[in-house]
Amino acid sequence: MPYTPTLASLADDLENGRTSARKLVDECIARIADPAGEGQRVFIHVDKDAAIEAAEAMDRLRKAKAAPSRFAGIPVSIKDLFDIKGQVTRAGSRALDDSPPAQADATAVARLRRAGFIVIGRTNMTEFAYSGIGINPHYGTPKSVWQRSVGHVPGGSSSGAAVSIADGMAHGALGTDTGGSCRIPAAFNGIVGFKPTQRRVPLDGGVPLSSTLDSFGPLARSVSCCAILDAVLADEPVMPLRPRPIKGMRLAVPTTVVLDDLDDAVAQTFDRALEKLSREGALIERIEVPGFLDIGVMNAKGGFSAAESYAWHRFLIASKGDIYDPRVAVRILRGEGMSAADYVDLINARRSLIARTEKRIAPYDALVLPTTANTPPRIPDLTADKAFTTQNMRALRNPSLINMIDGCAISIPAQRDGEVPVGLMLAAAGGSDRRIFELAAGMERAIRV
């Protein structure tokens, strides 16, 4: 059965004495340790002793009416991309095994701790965050919740983050999103993933993939859960989320690129969700977004991710390239062939893209589109590089458009019970984060009926 408590319901239980931080931590640790579960592949490191100690401290603070927030004592997982004081940040790789322990928490981690959230452990990920599929040859690949006996990919790069939420190993997760790495695994596991406007959450203390496109965001079980975590990460007040009525929502469905080559289940689920929204009074218009056609040309030589990852990795990959996942290394090394002129051209092209696209989508509350073109592929079907590349690009295509326009976006589950997970994405220009949460909260239940 799906594990469904929200941050709000857990906070109420803590406040009213129906549970304790220690009990929540013990339950998460038990799920992680379950030999029949995915815990060994979901977590690279479990911070058991520190989590128990923190839980007991939060219980004492709550008893003394001194808890730092109403969410104090709730366990969260941290993607292995983030620094945690005293721990080695491996970024899902073996190439960083001999790195010194971090001297301080990443700012995003520190903000979660300051609110009283308890770090339960470090989650598995695509090596160096360079894939939307979630396969990791070093630490294993956690299976998506969909048909687990068969074995489908979890989505990446925040693979372990998503499965930790879906399986109740944590109640919130910190992930990163450079081209969909929060939203893709959310879509593949039937949960919610949010990519904030990049400038809202500091990037220090995280291993970079692309400093231009990286953003740090939450994965959780509901829109309101993600809104709470996002506020904490952005150092903003946690405000009650007011869902917008569906009636009168102004939504645009891009017909450029995003509806091409959809799996049948994705197309059917997306169309059904649009029909439901329309019946409820949403104003839905199909529009062309010409700028989306430009993005493929802009990325032809590898784009920002190749250029900027190569700049960070060039010395490490020269000395330890044989340790890298070959599918990751080949993508990083594309940046070696990019010139300074190529990079400057890319910066200028993106500036133009953002301006043109923001103008095009300004009349609408949000864009609405399938999160991914594909449903979770079977892990055995991706052994060949060609199959892997095809499915990886299909997973990344739609969400990466929003990173390129410096926007914000959320993926919410659109499938009905028993159906293959499919995400519906709402997106808008940068700075529209609160509006996106309100819209998503207004429709998250309706689209699944």
Secondary structure as UniProt FT lines:
FT   HELIX           7..15
FT   TURN            16..17
FT   HELIX           21..33
FT   TURN            35..36
FT   HELIX           39..42
FT   STRAND          43..46
FT   HELIX           48..63
FT   TURN            64..65
FT   TURN            70..73
FT   STRAND          75..79
FT   TURN            80..81
FT   TURN            85..86
FT   TURN            91..92
FT   TURN            95..98
FT   HELIX           107..114
FT   TURN            115..116
FT   STRAND          118..123
FT   HELIX           127..129
FT   TURN            137..139
FT   TURN            146..150
FT   HELIX           159..166
FT   TURN            167..168
FT   STRAND          173..176
FT   TURN            181..182
FT   HELIX           183..189
FT   STRAND          192..195
FT   HELIX           198..200
FT   TURN            204..205
FT   TURN            211..213
FT   STRAND          216..220
FT   HELIX           223..233
FT   TURN            234..235
FT   TURN            247..248
FT   STRAND          250..254
FT   TURN            258..261
FT   HELIX           264..279
FT   TURN            280..281
FT   STRAND          283..287
FT   HELIX           291..298
FT   TURN            299..301
FT   HELIX           303..320
FT   TURN            321..323
FT   HELIX           326..332
FT   HELIX           333..337
FT   HELIX           340..361
FT   TURN            362..363
FT   STRAND          366..370
FT   HELIX           379..382
FT   HELIX           385..404
FT   TURN            405..406
FT   STRAND          408..413
FT   TURN            417..418
FT   STRAND          423..428
FT   TURN            430..431
FT   HELIX           433..443
FT   TURN            444..445
FT   HELIX           446..448
//
